Amino acid sequence: MKLLLVAGLAFGSLPLTSPIPLPGSPAGPAPARVPVAVELFTSEGCSSCPAADAALRELEASQPVPGVEIVALGQHVDYWNRLGWKDAFSSEQFTQRQRTYAAGFGSGSYTPQAVINGRYELVGSQRTKLLEAIAQAARAPRATVQLSGPAAALRVQVRDLPVGTGPADVLLLITETGLTTQIGRGENAGRLVRHAAVVRELRPLGAVAADGTFGATPALRLAPQWQQSHLRAVVLVQERASHRVVGVGSLPLSPAG
């Protein structure tokens, strides 16, 4: 069950297969993939959400869009907690972030809702529309976002904001994959729910400077119960007024970097 169901955005048909190289063509290094953030607003208490989590898990694992890196950001909202099951990963912070998006889209908040680079929103279980929106978002101009170093000395650098970008903020998110929950009550009672990458922390790092650059070495606060081999740092550069994500970067947080 969704609290509110709205139609997703429609996009033209986009090719999702890689071109076949001509015989004798030089191989050359593969170009860097364009990272695209898929924020999934979900809840363990919502019976429609496991299908969306499964779709996003599969897309992140298979990476089916040529030239694109799909970055999964599962954000568990807290407004389902009063309906029989408290989601241990839920946070009012994620609920408020969804409300901010909903006000801009005019969509209302609902689960499962996917927001792609802050530009498009749709029902998170609609795999084909997700692929189309991801491919569309990858075509937009983007900033350069670089993450480097081990978890103990993560370095974040941003430059080359797209022309015309207004004031923008840099956000750091820590995600953990491989999480499951045995649900005891509510709409999903008795189900073992497998989550897409769960956002464990979301915090602002600061504003992009007037020259379009930003640099920081943020101290990471990693809880001991988090599995470090499953952690990833994700950085979003988000335009303040429009909430469009104009830059994405990510890095696995293995102890050695």
Disulfide bonds with the S-S distance in Angstrom:
none
